[in-house]
Amino acid sequence: KLASDLGSVIAAGQVVAFGHSAGGAASADAVDDLGAAGWVGFAPVGAPPSEVPGTVIAGAADAVVDLADVEAAWEASPAPDRRLAVFADAGHQAFSDLCNLVGEPLPDLAADLGVALPDEAELLATDGCRPDQLAPTQAAPAIEHLTVATFRAALGIGDVAAPFAPELLEGFDDLGLTVTTG
């Protein structure tokens, strides 16, 4: 249905879907309907789309989405051109602006406003924002590189393998980044 609604303004094969967490799952579910050329999931809940090439970017320190589940879903995907990028010390919000959105930890802001957060909401709001985790601002250049490289590969722009070459990714070694291709 979505593709038919957008078909007059977006050409099939000219879309790359992406999303974070539950949005990663929603975008993965939409790729076939959109006729998407590729997909990027940031700490996605659920499996990558079956035949659509793309990249899953996750954190080994994510307490919200278990890395073992992400890896199992990635392994099960029959997509011919897929990548799994894992940051050793990244939590769930390493892929968002939530940590920097309000200038203080969200639970502190909620407490200042007299709002009690459920434990699950507090975990979701803080995982990836703790001082012992990779800061989103530190991870951003590598996340942007992987995302743009995936878009370029999916859309056939330039040398699609070059951005994923080990020597190019070496610049992110200090972030504890490993990239697996399949």
N, C-alpha and C positions, 0 to 999 in steps of 0.2 A: 504494500500500500504506500509506504513512504517513498519508494522509488517512483511510483506513478505520480505522486504529488509533486515531487521535485524534478521529474523528468523533463519538464519544459525549460528549466533553468540550469540544470546540472547534467552534464553528459556522463553516462555510465563509464566507468574506467578513468574518470578524472577526479575521483574522490578518494581521500585517504581518511579513514575514521580513526579517532583516538579518544581515550578517556582514562580517568583515574578511578581506581577502586570499583565501586558499583557502576560508575560511568564507563569503566573499562569493559565490564561485562555487557553493558547496554550497547556500547559501540561495537563490540564483537558480535553481538546478536544482530546488529543492523547492517553489517557489511554486505551480506548476500542480497538483502533487500535493496540496498543502495547501489549495488553493482560496483562496490568499492574496489580500487586497485590495490589497496594495502590497509594495514591496521597497526596502531601502536597502543599497547596497554600498559599503563603505569600502575603497578601493584594491583593487577586486575583480579577481581573475584570471578572465578569460573575459567572455562577453557577458551583458548584462542579460536578464532574462526577456522573452520576445517581446511579449506583450500586457499584461503587468502594469505599471501605472504605478509610478513610483518615482524615486529619486534615487541617483545615483552621486556619491560624494565622493572626490576624489583629490588627490594632491599632484604638482605639476610637478617637484619635486626628488626624487621617488621613484626610487631606483635599483634597486628590486626589481620593481615593476610599471610598465612603460613607459607614460607618459601617452598616447602616440600610439596604443597598443593599446586603452587605456581609451576614448579619444575615438572610435576607429573602431568599437568594439563599441557604444558609446552611439548613434552616428550610424546604425548598422545596425538598431537596435531599432525595431520598428514601434509600440511602446507609445504610446498617444495622449497621455499626460500624463507626461512625464519631464523630469528636470532633471539637469544635470551641474554640480557645484560643484567648483572647482579652487582650491586654495591654492597660491600661487606658490612659496613656500619650504618646503612640507611634504614630509617624507620618508615612508617606509612606516609607521613606528610612530607617526606623529602621531595616528593613529586608535585607539591602544591605550594601556594603562597600563604597557607594558613598560619604557619609559624610566625610570619612577619606581618600579617594582616592588621593586627590591632596594636602592635607595639609591646605587648606583654602576653604571657601565656594565657590562653583562653580561659582555663579554669580560674586564674587569678582575676581576670576581668569579670567573669560570672560571679565570683565571690564578692567583688567590689559592688556589683549590682544587686547582691542579695539573692542570686539564683544558684540553686544547688544542681550540679550536674550529676546525672547517673554515672556510675563507674565506667560503663561502656562508652559513654560520650566523652568522658575525661580521657580515657585511653585513646580514643579516635582523635581527639583534639591535640594530644601531646606526643603521640608516638611519631618520632621523626624530628621532634623539636627539642629533645633533651640535649644537654651539653655533651653527653657521652656518645651521641649519634652524629653522623655526617650531616652538617648543616645544609639545608636546601640551597642556600646561596653558593656553597662550595660545589654542590652536585649539579647546579643549573647548567654550566657550560657543557658538561658531558651529556646531560639529558637532552639539551638542545641539539648537540651534535648528532646523537643517535636518532632523535626524532626527525630532524631535517634529512639526515642520510636515508632514513626509512621512506620518507615522503619522496625523495629524489629517486630512490630505487624503484618504488612502486609505480611512479609516473614515467620511468624510463628517461630521466634527465641525467645526462653525463655518464661517467663510468660508475655504474651502480655498485661495484665491489670495492672501489677505492676507499670510500669513507669508513669501511669496516676492516680495512687492512690492519693487522696487528701493529705495524710501525706507527700508524696514525693514532691508534688507541693508546699507545704507550704514554702519550701526554697526559693521560688520566690515571696512570698507575698509582699516584699518591692518594687517589680516592678509593682504592680497593675495588676497582672495577674489573670484572671478568665478563667476556662476551663469548658465548657459545653459538655456533651456527649449526643449522640442520637442514 
